[in-house]
Amino acid sequence: MKKVAIISCGAYMDSGYGCPGEWRCLKAAALGEGKFKEPHQVIAFIACECPGRTAVPNLGMAMRLSEIKPDAIHFSSCLAEAKPGCPYTKAEDLAKIFEERTGIKVVLGTHDYH
């Protein structure tokens, strides 16, 4: 089974803009739905906190502590497709930073549930 780390928007989840929390992302990963083409094991779920400076180091710490490198990183749908969007960066630009620093492919989005 492939392993995945999910990065969510902490502000979006905490503010109640329509994301009740990580259950939608976890469900999509477990069932292989949405942006997951097959079931995945979630090895890390990290909230990106404004302005986003700690997200990459936090993922690095999660990988070191778990001793598991994910096959992919998925930005949660609330991070990748939020309206209003992140005031600090675009999801695509943040994805490039993650890919450059970790060498792991980033997928924008997790689920299609509404």
Secondary structure as GFF3:
##gff-version 3
##sequence-region A 1 114
A	DSSP	beta_strand	2	9	.	.	.	ID=ss1
A	DSSP	alpha_helix	10	15	.	.	.	ID=ss2
A	DSSP	alpha_helix	23	31	.	.	.	ID=ss3
A	DSSP	beta_strand	40	48	.	.	.	ID=ss4
A	DSSP	alpha_helix	55	66	.	.	.	ID=ss5
A	DSSP	beta_strand	72	75	.	.	.	ID=ss6
A	DSSP	alpha_helix	77	80	.	.	.	ID=ss7
A	DSSP	alpha_helix	91	102	.	.	.	ID=ss8
A	DSSP	beta_strand	106	108	.	.	.	ID=ss9
###
